Amino acid sequence: MIGLVLLCLLLLLPACSTSLRKEKEAAAEGVEEAFRQEAKEANHQTEDISFYLPAGMVVKSDDKYNHLIQKGSKMFILFINPNEDSKSKVLYQTAKEGSKDYLLDKTFRADGRFGYLLIQKLKDDLYEVVVGIGGIKMTTATELSGLSKDAKSMMEIVRSIKMEKE
């Protein structure tokens, strides 16, 4: 009986890690694609910025530096440091200093821009996803099943941001 239980566990473990591996790969591909493609057209504007907001997402609150975005019960935090340009690594390096336990740490460069994707396990089936370009980053906590889709949507938002001239 114990042997049967162990056999079942051994068969289930690779399936779980394969799912995580596939989601990480899909997230990296989707984020890089969104990073390299033309920015999506802005459909949301605040006093300071304009950006693309995917269907189903709603801005719950915003100020000059932080924008709280909601989709269903999931919250996303969009942070903008206007003192850092699109090639800055400051936010990326700060995130890296805060934690060493990233399951995925991927960077991208194109047209003078520096982008990144960080994925970290929080608990059970919950993962922190951080995407950014230079002085702009977006963060959420998501389940494994939504990891790659959320990561790509987040990069589409970050990629589309245009600062309003003062």
C-alpha positions in Angstrom: 0.0 0.0 0.0 2.8 2.4 0.9 4.5 1.5 -2.3 1.4 2.4 -4.3 1.1 5.8 -2.6 4.8 6.6 -3.2 4.4 5.6 -6.9 1.4 7.9 -7.2 3.3 10.8 -5.6 6.3 10.2 -7.9 4.0 10.3 -11.0 2.3 13.5 -9.8 5.4 15.5 -8.9 6.7 15.8 -12.5 3.3 16.9 -13.7 3.3 19.8 -11.3 6.8 20.9 -12.1 6.1 20.6 -15.8 3.1 22.9 -15.5 5.3 25.5 -13.7 8.0 25.1 -16.3 5.6 25.5 -19.1 4.0 28.6 -17.5 7.4 30.2 -16.9 8.4 29.6 -20.5 5.1 30.9 -21.8 5.4 34.0 -19.6 8.9 34.7 -20.8 7.9 34.4 -24.4 4.8 36.5 -24.0 6.5 39.2 -22.1 9.4 39.4 -24.6 6.9 39.5 -27.5 5.0 42.4 -25.8 8.3 44.2 -25.0 9.6 44.0 -28.6 6.3 44.8 -30.5 5.0 48.2 -31.1 3.3 49.7 -28.1 -0.5 49.2 -28.0 -2.6 52.3 -28.5 -3.5 54.1 -25.2 -7.1 53.9 -24.2 -6.8 55.3 -20.7 -5.5 58.7 -19.6 -4.7 60.3 -16.3 -3.3 63.8 -15.6 0.2 62.5 -15.9 0.2 59.5 -18.3 -1.7 57.6 -20.9 -1.6 53.9 -21.4 -3.3 50.8 -22.8 -5.7 49.1 -20.4 -6.8 45.6 -21.5 -10.5 44.6 -21.5 -11.8 43.8 -18.0 -9.2 45.9 -16.2 -10.3 49.0 -14.3 -8.1 51.7 -12.6 -9.2 51.8 -9.0 -7.0 54.7 -7.9 -4.0 56.6 -9.1 -1.6 59.3 -8.3 1.5 60.6 -10.0 3.6 57.5 -9.1 1.2 54.6 -8.3 -1.8 53.3 -10.1 -3.9 50.5 -8.6 -5.6 48.4 -11.4 -8.1 45.7 -10.8 -9.4 42.8 -12.9 -12.0 40.7 -11.1 -10.6 40.1 -7.7 -7.0 40.5 -8.8 -5.1 43.7 -8.1 -2.1 45.1 -10.1 0.2 47.8 -8.9 1.7 50.1 -11.6 4.6 52.1 -10.3 6.2 54.9 -12.3 9.5 56.7 -11.4 9.6 59.6 -13.8 13.2 60.3 -12.9 14.3 57.0 -14.6 14.3 56.6 -18.3 13.5 53.4 -20.3 17.1 52.1 -20.2 17.4 52.4 -16.4 18.1 49.3 -14.3 17.3 50.9 -10.9 13.9 49.3 -10.3 15.2 46.0 -11.5 18.2 46.1 -9.3 16.1 47.2 -6.3 13.7 44.3 -6.8 16.7 41.9 -7.1 18.2 43.2 -3.8 14.9 42.6 -2.0 14.8 38.9 -2.8 17.1 36.2 -4.1 14.4 33.5 -4.6 13.2 34.2 -8.1 12.0 31.2 -10.1 12.5 33.3 -13.2 14.7 36.3 -13.8 14.7 37.3 -17.5 15.9 40.6 -19.0 15.3 42.1 -22.5 17.0 44.9 -24.4 15.8 46.6 -27.6 15.9 50.1 -29.1 17.7 51.5 -26.0 15.1 50.0 -23.6 15.7 47.7 -20.7 12.9 45.3 -19.8 12.6 42.5 -17.3 10.4 39.7 -15.9 10.7 38.4 -12.4 8.6 35.5 -11.0 8.7 34.4 -7.4 6.7 31.8 -5.5 4.7 33.3 -2.6 2.8 30.3 -1.3 1.1 27.2 -2.5 -0.3 28.1 -6.0 0.4 31.9 -5.7 3.2 33.7 -7.5 4.4 37.2 -7.6 5.0 38.6 -11.1 6.9 41.8 -11.7 7.5 43.2 -15.2 9.1 46.5 -16.1 10.8 48.7 -18.6 13.3 51.2 -17.1 11.6 53.3 -14.5 8.2 51.7 -14.9 7.1 48.4 -13.2 4.0 46.5 -12.7 3.4 43.9 -10.0 0.7 41.3 -9.1 0.1 38.1 -7.3 -1.4 35.4 -9.5 -2.2 31.7 -9.6 -0.1 29.4 -11.7 -2.9 29.1 -14.2 -2.9 32.8 -15.0 0.8 33.5 -14.7 1.7 33.7 -18.4 -1.4 35.6 -19.5 -1.1 38.1 -16.6 2.6 38.7 -17.3 2.0 39.4 -21.0 -0.9 41.8 -20.3 1.2 43.6 -17.7 4.1 44.1 -20.2 1.6 45.4 -22.8 0.5 48.0 -20.3 4.0 49.0 -19.2 5.2 49.1 -22.9 2.3 51.4 -23.8 2.9 54.1 -21.2 3.5 57.6 -22.4 4.3 60.4 -20.0 2.5 63.7 -20.4 4.9 66.7 -20.9 4.9 69.1 -18.0 
